Amino acid sequence: MSETTSFWLVRHAAVDGPEGTIWPVNAPADLRDRRSLDLLRTQLPRNAKAYASPAQRTVDTANALQLDPVLMPEFSEQDFGGWTGRRHNDLAAAGDDAYVRFWSDPARSTPPGGESFEDQVARVRQGIGRIESGSAILVVHSGTIRAVLCIALDIAPQAALRFAIDPLSLTRIDRLGGGWRVVSVNQTFR
């Protein structure tokens, strides 16, 4: 039996609201882009086990892709604590010292009452460790996909934050018996 696990990492659809908002878990996905959803669905393997973060936008997206995912809290987006529900522009304009300090080292910094990206990487590592060999579709967040890339490429969390991960994009990564293979990152289907 092969020890390979093929991960099909899908970023959820965008949220209908002001760009730059740190969305709470109950923010719904904007599913109006039916064409992209339909094209993305054709790229996913049939009969693969599906997983998602418990956030409403990931569940909405998984359902629109005709998936019935197992919800895994390990795949949640980074917890931004007291900044959740606020816009980045508003936080920056308010001159919040904690917000300014956060961006001097965004991988290690922790928002008030939240977690760092390094914490998220550790949490995601536990989650992917629970996925058995075969094909797995994960409908998750941009930060979760960056965390998996960080793990697969064995790079510093700060470097993983450089990846662009667009809504409704597909990232393909294989966990092999002795390592990892990155097949593609941030593929979009329009």
PEJOGI-V25108 format. One record per residue. NEAR is the number of other C-alpha atoms within 10 Angstrom. D_CENTER is the distance of its C-alpha to the mean C-alpha in Angstrom with 2 decimals. Layout:
[[NEAR | D_CENTER] [NEAR | D_CENTER]]
This chain:
[[5 | 29.07] [8 | 26.29] [12 | 23.89] [17 | 21.26] [19 | 17.88] [24 | 16.22] [25 | 12.46] [23 | 11.52] [27 | 7.77] [30 | 7.59] [27 | 5.70] [30 | 7.74] [27 | 11.07] [20 | 12.10] [16 | 13.86] [12 | 17.62] [12 | 18.75] [10 | 19.42] [12 | 17.14] [11 | 15.99] [16 | 15.73] [17 | 13.66] [21 | 13.10] [18 | 14.20] [17 | 12.87] [11 | 15.63] [18 | 14.86] [21 | 15.27] [20 | 13.82] [16 | 16.37] [19 | 17.30] [11 | 20.30] [12 | 19.17] [13 | 20.58] [12 | 21.40] [17 | 17.90] [21 | 16.83] [15 | 20.01] [15 | 19.62] [19 | 16.08] [17 | 17.52] [11 | 20.27] [11 | 18.01] [17 | 16.68] [13 | 19.00] [11 | 21.32] [10 | 21.76] [15 | 18.48] [17 | 17.16] [18 | 14.10] [23 | 11.63] [31 | 9.28] [25 | 8.36] [21 | 11.67] [24 | 10.81] [17 | 13.21] [28 | 11.17] [30 | 9.10] [24 | 12.55] [21 | 14.31] [25 | 12.40] [27 | 12.93] [13 | 16.49] [17 | 17.06] [18 | 16.22] [12 | 18.82] [21 | 16.75] [14 | 17.58] [19 | 14.65] [14 | 15.23] [18 | 13.35] [18 | 12.09] [14 | 11.79] [20 | 10.67] [29 | 7.09] [22 | 7.38] [23 | 6.23] [22 | 8.96] [21 | 12.25] [20 | 14.25] [15 | 17.32] [11 | 20.20] [19 | 18.42] [16 | 16.32] [14 | 17.81] [16 | 19.30] [16 | 19.03] [16 | 18.65] [11 | 21.98] [12 | 23.74] [15 | 22.71] [13 | 23.89] [9 | 27.05] [10 | 27.91] [10 | 28.36] [12 | 26.55] [10 | 27.28] [14 | 24.29] [19 | 22.00] [13 | 23.97] [13 | 23.88] [17 | 20.12] [11 | 19.73] [10 | 22.34] [12 | 20.00] [18 | 16.42] [21 | 15.16] [16 | 17.91] [19 | 18.73] [22 | 18.14] [20 | 18.30] [14 | 21.19] [10 | 20.42] [16 | 16.77] [17 | 15.15] [18 | 14.64] [26 | 11.76] [20 | 14.09] [19 | 14.07] [24 | 10.33] [26 | 10.84] [14 | 13.81] [18 | 12.25] [25 | 9.60] [19 | 12.75] [13 | 14.63] [15 | 12.35] [19 | 12.43] [8 | 16.08] [11 | 16.75] [15 | 15.85] [13 | 19.22] [17 | 20.34] [16 | 20.19] [20 | 17.55] [22 | 14.34] [24 | 12.01] [29 | 8.55] [33 | 7.38] [28 | 4.01] [27 | 2.30] [23 | 3.56] [23 | 4.52] [27 | 3.24] [31 | 4.19] [25 | 6.80] [29 | 7.80] [24 | 8.55] [24 | 10.35] [21 | 12.10] [19 | 13.33] [17 | 14.36] [15 | 16.14] [12 | 17.50] [12 | 17.07] [13 | 17.18] [21 | 14.12] [14 | 15.81] [12 | 15.85] [22 | 12.18] [19 | 11.66] [9 | 13.80] [15 | 11.49] [14 | 11.15] [22 | 8.21] [18 | 9.95] [17 | 9.71] [26 | 10.73] [22 | 10.33] [27 | 10.59] [22 | 10.12] [19 | 12.73] [22 | 13.43] [20 | 16.39] [18 | 17.34] [14 | 21.10] [11 | 23.93] [7 | 24.34] [11 | 21.20] [18 | 18.31] [13 | 18.32] [15 | 15.85] [12 | 16.95] [11 | 15.06] [19 | 12.28] [20 | 11.28] [14 | 14.03] [16 | 14.89] [16 | 17.59] [12 | 19.93]]
